[in-house]
């Protein structure tokens, strides 16, 4: 089996396409997105020639879309940032199977159709979409594909002629189309599709070893018409509703040995695994129906906590409440999704240092909106939610599905955090806990650090994932920081699937994640996030081994200048992960 994950940046205002698949039998896997190669006896080499036309003239594809035959790294078929109605393009893609004959399939999945900015012309054209994944480009961008072989002999034993791999479709007799409906919008022919290049269902037989085979892939911004041996593009049907929208998709070329595999069918392949989603998904919050005590607007949360029994669930209806301390096993939960309603926790006055302070194990805080608007925090370790031990380790604390925002600290000694674990380097550990699916926004400090999420002390099994963190600033700081002035242990600590890219403090690049030099980084993974940058160390780089920061999107395709200190950032994503 040969699996090739390509980077295929789809056409669009901003667009990207990557490639993936899976298989069986004696195999070789090459994944350009992950930049990882596992060699076997079936080895497929890929090259591409890119052509781009505007107003009938070829304008070229700049620095992408064309490369010589070889293993794939970070190549992109398409990466167009300003496609207009009537533009069209074509890529001639070659596949060469080294050594053994192979069946081959093309799979396309993980398509995104992003709205991006909703401009005035879009609205005037009738586009009122508020869904960030509800763009119109996929409906207006048409594709077709064919075997660019120049002969009906297909993949094996064909005669080389001037039409082979010539970037031009010669009609359905000599060069069969790959799509069952000949052509169609991306919304029909890309997402979730598997196309047969060669399998046991008949046709041309397997790709032969050491023979180069060609595929033509053509797109049109507008309506595509196929007639006789002619493909035309009409941009007049593409209206303003597509302005600023973008399209991405993953495309996988899959090859598996044909010998001793006579019955293989491309239709037997499982669908492509979708790329990970990142950021908080507050819509998944399950409002509680098993409340021990339900509070209404203005009730005293602290009084309810003081009289509660261990493991009670205190629920807060929509309304405004003040800060509280949780010193026993409890769940404090909002009755309404914080993204649509609000049980809001606000400071009772300017002397408040935390809106929620947790000193006990077995505590869950969820579905609440912590808002410090118009109140200045003064404590040295000010925080929206702080977890801190009271003489021992803390276990099983879950801070999830909350909004924490608008926390400002101007006191010269006041650092500020959205969510914090703070042990004071006393040797206690936070274990089997999670800070997940939180929206943390607008956390500022004037004279000290500003952080979205910060840990100061040992952790074991801490999950910091699916958070959306933005607008974090201070004299220093980070979106997410594993921090300490003394050596601490961080076992099984994961920072995954977070969105930390907007308004994040940094002297040269956004410090989306910081792993302090005192941290035992061997227990830390930072994977599948949208990040602006990562620092391992502080003013000087850490001397310890690399932090595992593989498979992140770093804001561009050259992440080397987005990291400081020993960081293993390869392989890396070549386009942003989609937001929840």
C-alpha positions, 0 to 999 in steps of 0.5 A: 500500500502506498499512501500519499498525503499531499498538500493541495491548497484549493483555490479561494480567497485563501485556500489550502488542500492537504491529502491523506488515506490508509490501506493494507498489504506490503506498503509504503506511506508518505505523508507530506502534511506530517513530513514523514516517510515510511519506506516499503516495496511500493514507492510512488513518486509525484510531480506536478505542473501548475497553470493559472489563467486570468482573462484568457492569458496564463499568469503563472502559479508563482511559487507553488504547484510545480515540482519535479518527481519525488517524495512529497514534503510541503508541496501545494497544488494550488494556493491562490489568494485572489481568485475572481470569476472567470479565472481557471487553472489546471494541474498535470499530476504524474504518478510513477510507481517504482518497482511493483505494479499497483492499484491506485485510488484518489480520495478527497475529504475534509473539505471546508467552505469558510465564510471569512469576512461577510462584506457589504457586496456579499450582503447585497447579493443576499448572503446573510450567513453568520456560520463561519463554515457556511461559505459559498465558494464550494458551490461556485468553484467547479472541477473536472479531472481526466487520465491525461494519457493521450491513448485509450490503452490507459495505465499499462503498455500505452504508447507515448505520444505528444498528447500524454501529459500535455495539460490538455483534455483530448476528449472522453474517448482517448482520455476518460474523465474521472468524475462520474458526473464529468464535472461539478462544483466542489461541494459535489465532487470533492468532499467525501469522494473516492475515485478509481484510477485503477482497481479490479473492477476492470478498465486499464489494469494496474499502474505498471512499475517504473512507468509515469502516468498522468492526471489532469485536474482543472478548475473554474471560478464559475460554470464549467461546460464540457462539450466534445473535447472542449472544456470552457469556463464561464465566470458570469454566474459567480456572484458577489456572495463568494467574496472573501470565502475560502475552500480547503480540502484533503486529497489522498492518492492511495496505491496498493500492490496488485500482485496477490491482491486481485480483488482490490476495489477503491470502493472498499477504502474507508473514508478519509479521516477528518483533520482535527478541529480546534478551539472551544465548542460551547455548543456542546455544553450539556445543561444539567438536569440533576441539580441539588440546588438551583440559584436565581439572579443575585443569589449568594453562591458562596452561601450555597457552597457553605451549606452544600453537602459533598458532591452536590451540584449547584446550578445557576440560572441566567443572572448576575452573581459574585465571586466564590470559593469552592473548598469541598467536592462540588459541581457549580454549573450554569443552566444555560449555554454560556454562548447563548445565555449567561449565568455571569460571575462578576466582581463584587468590588475592586479588592477581588483577586479571583472570581472563582477559587478552588482549593478542593479535589473533585470540583467541576466548574462549567457553563459559566460566564466570568466577566471582570468588566470595569473592575481592576484586579489587585492581587499578586496572582489575580485570575478569573479561575484559580485552582490552588492547594490547601495543604495537599495535592488536588485531583479531578478538577475540571474547568470546562465550557466557560467564558472568562474575559475582560480581566484587567490588572494595573497594580504593579504587583499584579499578574493576571490569568484567565485560568490558573493552577498555582501551587507556589512550588510547594510540591503538591500536584494537580492530577487527572484534571482538565481545562477544556472548551473554554473561551478566554479573552481580553486578559491584561496586566500592566506591570507583570505577566498576562496569561490565558492559561497558566500552571505554576507547579507539578501536574500529572494528567492535565488536559489543556485542550479545545480552548479559544484564547485571544487578546492576552497582554502584559509586560510578558506572558503567553496564551498558555504557559507551563511556568515555574521558578523552581524545577517541577514535574509535568507528567502526561500534560497535553496542550492539544486542539487549541486556537491561540493566535489572535492578540497574543503578547510576544516580542518577536512573535506571538507567545501562544505557548510557553514551556518554562526551562524548569519544566520537565518537558518530556511529559508535555505534548503540544499537538494539533493547535493553531498557534503563533509561536512557542517558547521553550525557556524564558530569556534564554533557551532551555537546555533540555531536550525538545518539546514535542510540538508536532502537527501544529499550524504556525501561521505560515509554512515556515515555522522555524521563525515562530519558535524559540529554544529546543522545539520539535515542530516537524512535521507541521500542518500546512494550513490552519485547522478548522475551528469548532 
